[in-house]
Amino acid sequence: MDKRKILLLKYLSKECGESYKVMDCAKILKAIKLYKNNFDGLKKDIEFLAHRNFVDLKYLDKDNVCLAIKDNSRVLQENLKIEKGFNKKITLMFVVFSLVSGVFAFLGAMLAIILFG
């Protein structure tokens, strides 16, 4: 899923809670700037989420949308949080190992110059 669909799913999860809720499409478009007031893009993304069983869509028109969040979306959001934390750890390890390798390479070169120079 792309970033826009993930932002939409997070927004809908925050707004809907546990039950069906009727929401104003204009409010959704205003809250998520990536849609640039494009209702057709919003409609496609909501239908995509409904097709993938992330939301249960009752109706959707230009003004309102009625839907409920399914458990699949909560599982996906938890997996995304775990993945984000894992990516941060990997990046931190990469930076630390790069710095340590650079320091030891410098020390090794300095020792070689002292011993053989």
C-alpha positions, 0 to 999 in steps of 0.5 A: 500500500502506498503512503496515501492509503496508509494515512487514510486508514490511520485517519479512518481508524482514529475517527471511527473507533469500533462501530460504523460512522458517517463521515463528511468526505470534505472533512477527510479531504481537508485532513489528508492533504495528499488528496488535493481535494480529489474526491475520485482518488478518495473514492478509489482508495476507500474502495481499495480498502474495502476490497482488501477487507480493511474497512466495511463500507456501507455507502459512499457518495460525494458528501458522506461515507459510512464505514467501520474499521475491521480487525485487519486494519488494526493488525496492519497498523501494528505491523507497520509500527513494528516495521518502522521501529525495526527500520530505525534500529537497523539504520542506527546499527548501520551508522554505528558500525560505519563509524566504528569501522572508519575509526578502526581503519584509521587506527590500523593505517596509523599503526601500519605507518608507525610500524613500517614507516 
